[in-house]
């Protein structure tokens, strides 16, 4: 590009794509600018500058465009500029430009321009119309700004957002932003709308979500929301009712995020856990079925003990009844003796009833009932239940009671089943052992935990089998089912406790321990 002027050149002005020499521009004041000076300034601006006639045909491009594209000024005139645009963008760009020309409104379009070396870069094109005093368009003036790096960053961000959105959709998780200061739900992702069964076009509010909540969960959820600012987090489960009447289970988590306005802003996630809850309910049912099967199995093993237990009070009832009849048959019945015999009969009837009650509680399929029970009391009941088994195996059992109360919130039948299982295992471990001792301890372990331990003097557990003791269907017994210890583990863990098994330090038998949380306030008694 050459401009004829007699002024002395002072040096080059560098551009992005080439260098153009201009005379002493630094001393030119705005009111002294000639057309030459204006053109030099336009060529120096770090942007592509152009103009067209009212029809949209190019009349001028600054040197920066020519340097970038490698076009000559003649090639860029008229509609030659269209050849600079990427083929995939040309139709869109031309349509947007002609629409602006026809309406006279502002023009804006993003498209790719071909560089002299064949590479395409993104540019933002903008133009405004210059009008005469009657409002008619005289010329169009526009610029093209290189936005290639920004465009790549935007595309990368959009891809990342798309991947994140799709992964959250596949995972059944929605994202939300909530201002706890005024209750404004300022953001909810598409997946969040789907989970809450909301229309995508409407801006959701907390009131909209509240209408979706199961009536029994509404007060609890509102309490969590009101406590969130002081706690700095959200973490709760609730149920939603969809427009079709279906019920969904969701898990809401979130935490507060800092902001310049000192508002309580929360960023969180809501997950559809309906299938997980159904799976948990199915697992709980299967565990209940297995527990019932295990109890029936135990009762089968204890048939002889049960028969012996019931036979004793029944025999006593029969003997006392016969003696009473004999006393009544006398010429002068001894009513005092008859009364005494009748009392013994009542006592033995109650004893037989208690035995049957324990058997029924072991065989029941009733739902778990949490109540306040004493662990020491459950141990005593289990030992009474297994009394005949203990006698038949000639086992010596020593029970060390805790020095303080051992009250726990638990299902009596389930915990008793665990104790009976462990006691039976311990007695079976004594087979073939010359020393037949079992030691039971209930003791406090810190201020909030009570432990039950049972040790036997049997052969112990093979070292390679220790890690597998609580695996489902793993057993070392001939004909064993391998569900006893796994059920013990599931029952104890469901009560918030833990269970473990290992050999005694002296290698003379095995030791099993389970721990349960004490009922609130009991440890302080």
C-alpha positions in Angstrom: 0.0 0.0 0.0 1.5 3.3 -1.1 0.5 6.9 -0.2 2.2 9.8 -2.1 3.2 12.6 0.2 6.3 14.8 0.2 6.7 14.7 4.0 9.8 13.0 5.4 9.2 9.5 6.8 10.2 9.0 10.4 9.9 5.2 10.7 7.7 2.2 10.3 4.4 1.5 12.1 4.2 -2.3 12.9 1.1 -4.2 12.1 0.1 -7.8 12.7 0.7 -8.8 9.1 3.3 -6.5 7.5 4.8 -3.1 8.0 3.7 0.2 6.4 5.8 3.4 6.5 4.1 6.7 7.3 5.5 10.2 7.7 5.5 12.3 10.8 2.1 11.2 12.2 3.0 12.0 15.8 2.9 15.8 15.2 -0.4 15.8 13.4 -3.3 17.2 15.4 -6.9 15.9 14.9 -8.2 19.2 13.3 -5.2 19.1 10.9 -5.9 15.5 9.7 -6.1 15.1 5.9 -7.6 12.1 4.2 -4.1 10.6 4.1 -3.7 10.9 7.9 -7.2 9.3 8.5 -6.3 6.4 6.3 -3.0 5.9 8.0 -4.8 5.9 11.4 -7.4 3.4 10.1 -4.6 1.1 8.9 -2.9 1.3 12.3 -6.0 0.3 14.4 -5.6 -3.3 15.7 -8.7 -4.4 13.8 -10.0 -5.0 10.3 -11.9 -1.8 9.2 -14.1 -1.7 6.1 -16.9 0.3 4.4 -19.5 -0.4 1.7 -21.9 1.6 -0.4 -25.7 1.5 0.5 -26.1 -1.7 -1.4 -23.6 -3.5 0.7 -20.8 -3.6 -2.0 -17.3 -3.1 -0.5 -15.6 0.2 -1.2 -12.8 0.1 1.3 -10.7 -2.4 3.4 -7.8 -1.2 5.6 -4.4 -2.6 5.0 -4.7 -5.0 8.0 -7.3 -7.1 6.1 -5.1 -7.2 3.0 -2.1 -8.2 5.0 -4.1 -10.9 6.8 -5.8 -12.5 3.7 -3.1 -11.8 1.1 -5.9 -10.3 -1.1 -5.1 -7.3 -3.3 -7.2 -4.2 -2.8 -8.9 -4.9 -6.1 -9.7 -8.5 -5.1 -11.4 -7.3 -1.9 -13.6 -4.7 -3.7 -17.3 -5.2 -4.4 -18.3 -8.7 -3.3 -14.9 -10.2 -3.4 -14.8 -10.3 0.4 -17.2 -13.3 0.4 -14.3 -15.4 -0.9 -12.4 -14.8 2.4 -15.1 -16.5 4.5 -15.1 -20.1 5.3 -17.4 -22.1 3.0 -19.4 -23.4 6.0 -20.0 -19.8 7.2 -20.4 -17.9 4.0 -24.2 -18.5 3.6 -25.0 -17.5 7.1 -22.7 -14.5 7.0 -24.1 -13.3 3.6 -27.7 -13.8 4.8 -27.1 -11.8 8.0 -25.4 -9.0 6.0 -28.1 -8.7 3.4 -30.8 -8.7 6.1 -29.0 -5.7 7.7 -28.6 -3.9 4.4 -32.3 -4.3 3.7 -33.5 -3.3 7.1 -30.9 -0.7 7.8 -30.4 -2.1 11.2 -27.0 -2.9 12.9 -25.1 -5.9 11.6 -23.3 -8.5 13.7 -22.0 -12.0 12.8 -19.3 -14.4 13.8 -17.5 -16.2 11.0 -14.1 -17.6 10.0 -11.8 -15.7 7.7 -9.1 -17.4 5.7 -5.5 -16.3 6.4 -2.9 -15.9 3.6 -1.4 -19.3 4.6 -4.8 -21.1 4.4 -5.6 -21.2 8.1 -9.1 -20.0 9.2 -9.6 -17.9 12.3 -12.8 -16.7 14.0 -13.7 -13.0 13.7 -16.6 -10.9 15.0 -18.0 -8.6 12.3 -20.0 -5.5 13.2 -21.3 -2.6 11.1 -23.5 0.4 11.4 -25.1 2.6 8.7 -24.2 6.2 8.1 -27.4 8.2 7.2 -28.0 11.6 5.6 -30.3 14.3 7.0 -33.3 12.5 5.4 -32.4 9.2 7.1 -31.2 7.5 3.9 -28.2 5.2 4.2 -25.1 6.8 2.7 -22.5 4.2 3.6 -21.8 1.3 5.9 -18.8 1.2 8.2 -17.7 -1.9 10.0 -15.0 -3.8 11.8 -13.8 -7.4 12.1 -12.3 -8.3 15.5 -10.2 -11.4 15.9 -12.0 -13.6 18.5 -10.4 -16.9 17.6 -8.8 -17.6 21.0 -12.0 -16.6 22.8 -14.1 -18.7 20.5 -11.9 -21.8 21.1 -12.2 -21.2 24.8 -16.0 -20.9 24.5 -16.2 -24.0 22.5 -14.0 -25.9 24.9 -16.2 -24.6 27.8 -19.4 -25.6 25.9 -18.0 -29.1 25.3 -17.0 -29.4 29.0 -20.5 -28.2 30.0 -22.1 -30.7 27.6 -20.0 -33.5 28.9 -20.8 -32.5 32.5 -24.5 -32.2 31.8 -24.6 -35.6 30.1 -22.7 -37.3 32.8 -25.0 -35.7 35.5 -28.0 -36.8 33.4 -26.7 -40.4 33.2 -26.0 -40.3 36.9 -29.4 -38.8 37.7 -28.0 -35.7 39.3 -29.1 -32.1 39.0 -27.2 -28.9 40.0 -28.8 -26.0 41.8 -27.9 -22.6 43.1 -29.9 -21.2 46.0 -29.8 -17.9 47.9 -30.8 -18.7 51.4 -31.0 -14.9 52.2 -34.1 -14.4 50.1 -35.0 -17.9 49.1 -34.2 -17.3 45.4 -33.4 -20.5 43.4 -31.2 -18.7 40.9 -30.1 -21.8 39.0 -31.4 -25.2 38.3 -29.9 -27.5 35.7 -32.0 -29.3 33.0 -31.6 -32.6 34.9 -32.8 -30.8 38.1 -35.9 -29.7 36.2 -36.4 -33.3 35.1 -36.0 -34.7 38.6 -38.4 -32.2 40.1 -40.8 -32.7 37.2 -40.7 -28.9 36.3 -41.2 -27.1 33.0 -37.9 -26.0 31.5 -39.3 -22.7 30.3 -40.4 -21.4 33.7 -38.0 -20.1 36.4 -38.5 -22.4 39.4 -39.0 -21.2 42.9 -38.8 -22.8 46.3 -42.6 -22.7 46.4 -42.7 -24.7 43.2 -40.5 -27.4 44.7 -42.5 -27.4 48.0 -45.6 -28.3 46.0 -43.7 -31.4 44.7 -42.8 -32.7 48.2 -44.6 -35.6 49.8 -46.8 -34.1 52.5 -45.1 -36.1 55.3 -41.7 -34.7 54.3 -42.6 -31.0 53.9 -42.0 -29.8 57.5 -38.7 -31.8 57.7 -37.4 -30.2 54.5 -38.4 -26.7 55.5 -36.5 -27.2 58.8 -33.4 -28.3 56.9 -33.6 -25.2 54.7 -34.1 -22.8 57.6 -31.1 -24.4 59.4 -28.8 -24.3 56.3 -27.4 -20.8 56.8 -26.2 -21.5 60.4 -24.9 -25.0 59.5 -23.4 -24.0 56.1 -24.5 -27.2 54.4 -27.5 -29.2 53.2 -27.8 -32.9 53.5 -31.2 -34.7 53.5 -33.4 -37.2 51.8 -37.0 -36.6 50.8 -39.8 -37.8 48.6 -41.3 -36.1 45.6 -44.7 -36.7 43.9 -44.8 -36.2 40.1 -47.7 -35.0 38.1 -48.5 -38.6 37.2 -48.7 -39.5 40.8 -45.4 -41.5 40.9 -43.2 -41.1 44.0 -39.5 -40.4 43.7 -36.8 -40.5 46.4 -34.1 -37.8 46.1 -31.0 -36.9 48.1 -30.1 -33.2 48.4 -26.6 -32.1 49.3 -25.0 -28.7 49.2 -22.6 -26.2 50.8 -22.4 -22.5 51.2 -20.1 -20.6 48.7 -18.5 -17.2 49.4 -19.7 -14.2 47.4 -19.1 -10.4 47.4 -22.7 -9.5 48.5 -22.4 -11.5 51.8 -25.5 -13.5 50.8 -25.9 -17.1 51.9 -25.4 -18.7 48.5 -25.5 -22.5 48.3 -24.3 -24.6 45.5 -25.7 -28.1 45.6 -26.8 -31.3 43.9 -30.0 -33.2 43.9 -29.8 -36.9 43.0 -32.6 -39.2 42.0 -32.1 -42.2 44.3 -35.4 -43.9 43.6 -33.8 -47.0 42.2 -31.3 -47.1 45.0 -34.0 -46.9 47.6 -35.9 -49.7 45.9 -32.7 -51.8 45.9 -32.2 -51.1 49.6 -35.8 -52.1 50.4 -35.3 -55.3 48.3 -32.0 -56.0 50.1 -33.6 -55.4 53.5 -36.4 -57.9 52.5 -33.9 -60.5 51.4 -31.9 -60.0 54.6 -35.1 -60.4 56.6 -35.9 -63.6 54.6 -32.4 -65.0 55.3 -32.7 -64.1 59.0 -36.0 -65.9 59.2 -34.4 -68.9 57.4 -31.5 -68.8 59.8 -33.8 -68.8 62.8 -35.8 -71.7 61.5 -32.5 -73.5 60.9 -31.4 -72.8 64.5 -34.7 -74.1 65.7 -34.2 -77.3 63.7 -30.8 -77.8 65.2 -32.3 -77.3 68.7 -35.3 -79.6 68.3 -34.0 -82.0 71.0 -33.3 -79.0 73.4 -36.8 -77.6 72.7 -38.5 -81.0 73.3 -36.5 -81.4 76.5 -37.4 -77.8 77.7 -41.1 -78.3 77.1 -41.1 -81.8 78.4 -39.9 -80.7 81.8 -42.8 -78.4 82.7 -45.3 -80.7 81.1 -44.1 -83.7 83.1 -44.3 -81.5 86.3 -47.8 -80.5 85.4 -48.9 -84.1 84.8 -47.3 -85.3 88.1 -48.8 -82.5 90.1 -52.2 -83.0 88.5 -52.2 -86.7 89.3 -51.1 -86.0 92.9 -53.9 -83.5 93.3 -56.4 -85.9 92.0 -55.2 -88.5 94.5 -55.5 -86.0 97.4 -59.1 -85.1 96.2 -60.0 -88.8 96.2 -59.3 -89.2 99.9 -62.2 -89.4 102.3 -60.9 -86.3 103.9 -59.2 -84.3 101.2 -56.2 -82.1 102.3 -57.3 -78.9 100.6 -54.1 -77.1 101.6 -52.0 -79.7 99.8 -54.3 -79.5 96.8 -53.9 -75.8 96.8 -50.1 -76.1 96.9 -50.1 -78.6 94.0 -52.4 -76.3 92.0 -49.9 -73.5 92.5 -47.1 -75.6 91.2 -49.2 -76.5 88.2 -49.7 -72.8 87.4 -46.0 -72.2 87.8 -45.1 -74.9 85.3 -47.8 -73.8 82.9 -46.2 -70.3 82.9 -42.8 -71.8 82.4 -44.1 -73.9 79.4 -45.8 -70.7 78.0 -42.5 -68.8 78.3 -40.6 -71.5 76.5 -43.2 -71.5 73.7 -43.0 -67.7 73.6 -39.3 -67.8 73.1 -39.6 -70.4 70.3 -42.3 -68.3 68.6 -40.2 -65.1 68.8 -37.3 -66.9 67.1 -39.6 -68.2 64.4 -41.5 -65.0 63.8 -41.4 -63.0 60.5 -42.5 -59.8 62.2 -41.0 -56.5 61.2 -38.1 -55.3 63.4 -39.2 -53.3 66.5 -36.7 -51.0 68.1 -37.0 -50.9 71.9 -34.9 -50.2 74.9 -33.3 -53.6 75.9 -30.5 -54.7 78.2 -27.7 -56.6 76.5 -27.1 -58.6 79.7 -30.8 -59.5 79.9 -30.6 -60.8 76.3 -27.6 -62.9 77.1 -29.4 -64.4 80.1 -32.4 -65.2 78.0 -30.2 -66.8 75.3 -28.5 -69.0 77.9 -31.8 -70.1 79.3 -33.0 -70.9 75.7 -29.9 -73.0 75.1 -29.7 -74.5 78.6 -30.3 -78.1 77.5 -27.8 -77.7 74.6 -25.2 -76.5 77.1 -25.8 -79.5 79.3 -25.8 -82.0 76.5 -22.4 -80.7 75.3 -21.0 -80.5 78.8 -19.9 -76.9 78.2 -18.9 -74.7 81.1 -20.1 -71.1 80.6 -19.0 -68.1 82.6 -20.9 -64.9 82.1 -19.2 -61.6 83.3 -21.8 -58.9 83.5 -21.1 -55.3 82.9 -20.6 -53.1 86.0 -23.1 -50.6 84.6 -26.3 -50.7 82.7 -26.1 -52.0 79.1 -29.3 -50.6 77.6 -29.4 -50.3 73.8 -32.1 -49.4 71.3 -32.5 -52.6 69.4 -34.8 -55.2 68.0 -34.9 -57.8 70.8 -35.4 -60.9 68.5 -32.6 -59.9 66.1 -30.0 -59.2 68.7 -31.0 -62.4 70.5 -30.5 -64.3 67.3 -27.0 -62.9 67.0 -26.2 -64.0 70.5 -27.7 -67.5 70.0 -25.8 -67.9 66.7 -22.5 -67.0 68.3 -23.2 -69.2 71.3 -24.0 -72.2 69.1 -20.9 -71.7 67.0 -18.8 -71.5 70.2 -20.3 -74.8 71.6 -19.8 -76.5 68.2 -16.2 -75.4 68.3 -15.7 -77.3 71.5 -16.3 -80.7 69.8 -13.2 -82.8 70.4 -11.7 -80.3 72.8 -10.6 -81.6 76.2 -11.2 -78.2 77.8 -14.8 -77.1 77.2 -15.0 -73.5 78.5 -17.0 -70.5 77.0 -16.5 -67.1 78.5 -19.0 -64.3 77.8 -18.4 -60.7 78.7 -20.6 -57.6 78.4 -18.7 -54.4 79.2 -18.6 -50.8 78.4 -16.1 -49.6 75.8 -15.9 -45.8 76.4 -18.8 -43.5 77.2 -21.1 -44.5 74.4 -20.5 -48.1 73.4 -21.2 -51.5 74.9 -19.4 -54.7 73.8 -20.4 -58.3 73.8 -17.5 -60.9 73.5 -17.6 -64.7 73.5 -14.5 -66.8 73.7 -14.2 -70.6 73.4 -11.4 -73.1 74.1 -11.8 -74.9 70.8 -9.4 -75.4 67.9 -9.8 -71.8 66.6 -10.1 -70.6 63.0 -7.6 -71.5 60.3 -5.6 -68.4 59.5 -6.5 -68.4 55.8 -10.2 -68.5 56.7 -10.2 -65.4 59.1 -10.7 -62.8 56.3 -13.7 -64.7 54.9 -15.6 -65.4 58.2 -18.4 -62.9 57.3 -18.6 -63.7 53.6 -22.1 -64.9 52.4 -22.3 -68.7 52.0 -18.7 -69.3 53.2 -18.6 -72.0 55.8 -16.1 -74.4 57.4 -18.9 -76.7 58.8 -19.9 -79.9 57.1 -23.5 -79.2 55.8 -23.3 -75.6 56.9 -25.2 -72.9 55.0 -22.8 -70.1 55.4 -25.4 -67.5 56.3 -25.2 -67.3 60.1 -22.2 -65.0 60.5 -23.1 -62.8 57.5 -26.6 -62.3 59.0 -25.0 -61.5 62.3 -22.9 -58.8 60.6 -25.9 -57.3 58.7 -28.0 -57.2 61.9 -25.3 -55.6 64.0 -24.4 -53.0 61.3 -28.1 -52.2 60.8 -28.1 -51.3 64.5 -25.1 -48.9 64.0 -22.6 -51.4 65.5 -19.7 -53.5 64.3 -18.7 -57.2 64.6 -15.3 -59.0 64.3 -13.9 -62.4 64.8 -10.3 -63.6 65.4 -8.3 -66.2 67.3 -7.4 -65.7 70.9 -3.9 -64.4 71.6 -2.9 -67.8 73.2 -4.2 -69.6 70.0 -6.5 -71.7 72.3 -9.8 -71.0 70.6 -11.7 -68.1 68.9 -13.1 -64.8 70.0 -16.0 -63.0 68.5 -16.9 -59.4 69.5 -19.8 -57.1 68.6 -20.3 -53.5 69.7 -23.5 -51.5 69.9 -24.1 -47.8 70.7 -25.5 -47.3 74.2 -28.9 -45.7 74.5 -28.6 -41.9 75.0 -27.7 -41.0 78.5 -27.3 -44.5 79.9 -23.5 -44.3 80.2 -23.9 -41.4 82.6 -26.2 -43.3 84.9 
